[in-house]
């Protein structure tokens, strides 16, 4: 028996392969997904602009100040 790696380009192709598996002509073996070793900060770096980041920082500071003030 041979093991092949294929790239599915169409939903119909996947359905066809599943049908072949049901007929016991092939066996679909999925590879385990590899977990990314990147830190979340590395993944998200540069996802928002400096202007937006400044707006978010001001909003967070305001929320923290409101949370820590005496409410009685």
N, CA and C of each residue as an Amber inpcrd file, in Angstrom:
protein
   216
   0.8300000  -1.1810000   0.0000000   0.0000000   0.0000000   0.0000000
   0.8750000   1.2460000   0.0000000   0.4100000   2.2640000  -0.6610000
   1.1160000   3.5370000  -0.7360000   0.3530000   4.5890000   0.0510000
   1.0890000   5.5290000   0.5910000   0.4840000   6.6710000   1.2650000
   0.7860000   7.9010000   0.4320000  -0.2730000   8.6550000   0.1200000
  -0.1390000   9.8480000  -0.6980000  -0.6450000  11.0580000   0.0660000
  -0.0820000  12.1960000  -0.2320000  -0.5800000  13.4540000   0.3010000
  -1.2290000  14.1880000  -0.8550000  -2.4700000  14.6130000  -0.6440000
  -3.1730000  15.3250000  -1.7150000  -3.6850000  16.6560000  -1.1820000
  -3.9270000  17.5730000  -2.0850000  -4.4750000  18.8760000  -1.7370000
  -5.8830000  18.9630000  -2.3280000  -6.8600000  19.1670000  -1.4660000
  -8.2500000  19.2590000  -1.9140000  -8.4930000  20.6610000  -2.4570000
  -8.9780000  20.7390000  -3.6630000  -9.2320000  22.0420000  -4.2870000
 -10.7170000  22.3270000  -4.4610000 -11.5390000  21.3300000  -4.1510000
 -12.9590000  21.4820000  -4.4080000 -13.7260000  20.6300000  -3.4030000
 -14.8670000  21.1240000  -2.9260000 -15.6830000  20.3660000  -1.9820000
 -16.1610000  19.0520000  -2.5880000 -16.3860000  19.0550000  -3.8900000
 -16.8400000  17.8300000  -4.5530000 -15.7580000  16.7530000  -4.5130000
 -14.5090000  17.1720000  -4.5890000 -13.4050000  16.2140000  -4.5310000
 -13.3540000  15.5590000  -3.1560000 -13.5830000  16.3470000  -2.1130000
 -13.6030000  15.7900000  -0.7630000 -14.7430000  14.7940000  -0.6190000
 -15.8980000  15.1340000  -1.1410000 -17.0530000  14.2180000  -1.0900000
 -16.7310000  12.9300000  -1.8310000 -16.0940000  13.0260000  -2.9600000
 -15.7140000  11.8500000  -3.7410000 -14.7550000  10.9540000  -2.9430000
 -13.7860000  11.5720000  -2.2800000 -12.8500000  10.8000000  -1.4630000
 -13.5570000  10.1330000  -0.2860000 -14.4980000  10.8370000   0.3130000
 -15.2620000  10.2470000   1.4110000 -16.0920000   9.0610000   0.9270000
 -16.6350000   9.1750000  -0.2790000 -17.3890000   8.0480000  -0.8670000
 -16.4710000   6.8460000  -1.0950000 -15.2610000   7.0990000  -1.5780000
 -14.3070000   6.0130000  -1.7840000 -13.9250000   5.3540000  -0.4580000
 -13.8500000   6.1640000   0.5790000 -13.5410000   5.6080000   1.8950000
 -14.6850000   4.7250000   2.3880000 -15.9210000   5.1440000   2.1510000
 -17.0790000   4.3380000   2.5620000 -17.1110000   3.0050000   1.8250000
 -16.6170000   3.0000000   0.6000000 -16.5580000   1.7530000  -0.1800000
 -15.3480000   0.9030000   0.2100000 -14.5800000   1.3940000   1.1970000
 -13.3910000   0.7040000   1.6970000 -12.3130000   0.5280000   0.6270000
 -12.2650000   1.5120000  -0.2900000 -11.2280000   1.5130000  -1.3190000
 -10.0070000   2.3120000  -0.8670000 -10.2510000   3.3070000  -0.0480000
  -9.1620000   4.1170000   0.4840000  -9.4170000   4.3780000   1.9610000
  -8.4020000   4.8800000   2.6480000  -8.5460000   5.3100000   4.0360000
  -8.0120000   6.7250000   4.1300000  -8.8320000   7.6130000   4.6470000
  -8.4140000   8.9990000   4.8160000  -7.6930000   9.1110000   6.1490000
  -6.4470000   9.5680000   6.0960000  -5.6270000   9.7340000   7.2940000
  -5.3020000  11.2110000   7.4010000  -5.8050000  11.8460000   8.4360000
  -5.5120000  13.2740000   8.5910000  -4.3230000  13.4380000   9.5190000
  -3.4570000  14.3580000   9.1600000  -2.2720000  14.6350000   9.9550000
  -2.6670000  15.5230000  11.1240000  -2.0390000  15.3380000  12.2710000
  -2.3400000  16.2200000  13.4020000  -1.9240000  17.6540000  13.0770000
  -2.7460000  18.5940000  13.4970000  -2.4360000  20.0010000  13.2420000
  -1.2670000  20.4150000  14.1030000  -0.3640000  21.1470000  13.4920000
   0.8150000  21.6090000  14.2150000   0.4690000  22.8860000  14.9660000
   0.8450000  22.9140000  16.2120000   0.5880000  24.0770000  17.0370000
   1.6960000  25.0980000  16.8070000   1.2850000  26.3170000  16.6010000
   2.2500000  27.3830000  16.3720000   3.0170000  27.6700000  17.6560000
   4.3170000  27.8070000  17.5460000   5.1670000  28.0720000  18.7010000
   5.3340000  29.5770000  18.9350000   4.7140000  30.4010000  18.0870000
   4.8390000  31.8460000  18.2340000   4.0500000  32.3330000  19.4430000
   4.5790000  33.3640000  20.0560000   3.8540000  34.0150000  21.1410000
   2.7080000  34.8010000  20.5280000   1.6330000  34.9670000  21.2920000
   0.4860000  35.7230000  20.7850000   0.8920000  37.1580000  20.4600000
   1.8180000  37.7190000  21.2270000   2.2610000  39.0870000  20.9600000
   2.9790000  39.1900000  19.6160000   3.7140000  38.1320000  19.2370000
   4.3950000  38.1290000  17.9400000   3.3780000  38.0050000  16.8080000
   2.3450000  37.2380000  17.0400000   1.3250000  37.0440000  16.0090000
   0.5420000  38.3260000  15.7700000   0.2460000  39.0480000  16.8480000
  -0.5920000  40.2360000  16.7340000   0.1880000  41.5270000  16.5040000
   1.4960000  41.4760000  16.5550000   2.3090000  42.6770000  16.3880000
   2.0030000  43.3610000  15.0570000   1.6990000  44.6510000  15.1300000
   1.4250000  45.4230000  13.9280000   0.0170000  45.2630000  13.3870000
  -0.8630000  44.6180000  14.1390000  -2.2120000  44.3860000  13.6290000
  -3.0790000  45.6380000  13.6860000  -2.7330000  46.5870000  14.5410000
  -3.4330000  47.8690000  14.5610000  -2.4010000  48.9810000  14.4800000
  -2.8460000  50.1200000  14.0070000  -1.9450000  51.2480000  13.8470000
  -1.6750000  51.9530000  15.1640000  -0.6630000  52.8320000  15.1640000
  -0.2870000  53.5590000  16.3750000  -1.4080000  54.4840000  16.8330000
  -2.1210000  55.0680000  15.8760000  -3.2060000  55.9800000  16.2060000
  -4.3270000  55.2310000  16.9380000  -4.6970000  54.0740000  16.4130000
  -5.7290000  53.2600000  17.0570000  -5.2720000  52.7730000  18.4290000
  -4.0120000  52.3820000  18.5290000  -3.4720000  51.9010000  19.8060000
  -3.5480000  52.9970000  20.8630000  -3.2510000  54.2310000  20.4850000
  -3.3170000  55.3460000  21.4240000  -4.7470000  55.5580000  21.9140000
  -5.7020000  55.4280000  21.0130000  -7.1220000  55.5630000  21.3780000
  -7.5030000  54.4680000  22.3750000  -7.0800000  53.2390000  22.1050000
  -7.3880000  52.1200000  23.0030000  -6.7440000  52.3190000  24.3760000
  -5.4940000  52.7830000  24.3950000  -4.8030000  53.0120000  25.6630000
  -5.5280000  54.0640000  26.5030000  -5.9790000  55.1430000  25.8500000
  -6.7250000  56.1820000  26.5830000  -8.0270000  55.6180000  27.1390000
  -8.7380000  54.8320000  26.3400000 -10.0090000  54.2450000  26.7840000
  -9.7850000  53.2940000  27.9560000  -8.7430000  52.4900000  27.8950000
  -8.4400000  51.5540000  28.9830000  -8.0800000  52.3140000  30.2510000
  -7.2840000  53.3800000  30.1050000  -6.9040000  54.1810000  31.2750000
  -8.1440000  54.7900000  31.9170000  -9.0470000  55.2980000  31.1120000
 -10.2910000  55.8700000  31.6330000 -11.0930000  54.8130000  32.3830000
 -11.2060000  53.6200000  31.8120000 -11.9500000  52.5400000  32.4620000
 -11.3150000  52.1440000  33.7880000  -9.9950000  52.0670000  33.8200000
  -9.2990000  51.7150000  35.0730000  -9.5160000  52.7850000  36.1320000
  -9.4200000  54.0530000  35.7160000  -9.6310000  55.1430000  36.6680000
 -11.0460000  55.1050000  37.2380000 -12.0350000  54.8290000  36.4020000
 -13.4260000  54.7410000  36.8680000 -13.6090000  53.5490000  37.7930000
 -12.9420000  52.4780000  37.5340000 -13.0700000  51.2630000  38.3470000
 -12.4820000  51.4830000  39.7420000 -11.3690000  52.2040000  39.8210000
 -10.6780000  52.3600000  41.0790000 -11.1570000  53.5400000  41.9270000
 -12.0000000  54.4000000  41.4050000 -12.4830000  55.5220000  42.2090000
 -13.5190000  55.0430000  43.2240000 -13.6710000  55.7590000  44.2800000
 -14.6490000  55.3970000  45.3000000 -16.0500000  55.5960000  44.7610000
 -16.9030000  54.6330000  44.9450000 -18.2480000  54.7330000  44.3930000
 -19.2780000  55.0200000  45.4790000 -18.8510000  55.2970000  46.6920000
 -19.8010000  55.5790000  47.7630000 -19.6900000  56.9870000  48.2510000
